[in-house]
Amino acid sequence: EDEIPASKKLIRLLEEIDCDIEIAGILPSVEKDG
């Protein structure tokens, strides 16, 4: 039972990192263009 929340936590972490990468990738380019 403990393995399921662990993998869900991992997936959540990966999604958050994905969002951070997208934001980090978008913001600098917006700043440079602006």
C-alpha positions in Angstrom: 0.0 0.0 0.0 2.9 2.3 0.7 4.3 1.9 -2.8 1.2 3.4 -4.5 1.4 6.8 -2.7 5.2 6.8 -3.3 4.8 6.5 -7.1 2.0 9.0 -7.1 4.3 11.4 -5.2 7.0 10.7 -7.8 4.6 11.5 -10.7 3.5 14.6 -8.9 7.1 15.7 -8.4 7.9 15.1 -12.1 4.8 17.1 -13.1 5.9 20.0 -10.8 9.4 19.8 -12.3 7.9 19.8 -15.8 5.9 22.9 -14.9 8.9 24.6 -13.4 11.0 23.8 -16.5 8.2 25.2 -18.8 7.9 28.4 -16.6 11.7 28.8 -16.5 11.8 28.3 -20.3 9.0 30.7 -21.0 9.9 33.6 -18.6 13.5 34.1 -19.7 12.4 34.2 -23.4 9.6 36.6 -22.6 12.1 38.8 -20.7 14.6 38.7 -23.6 11.9 39.4 -26.3 10.4 42.2 -24.2 
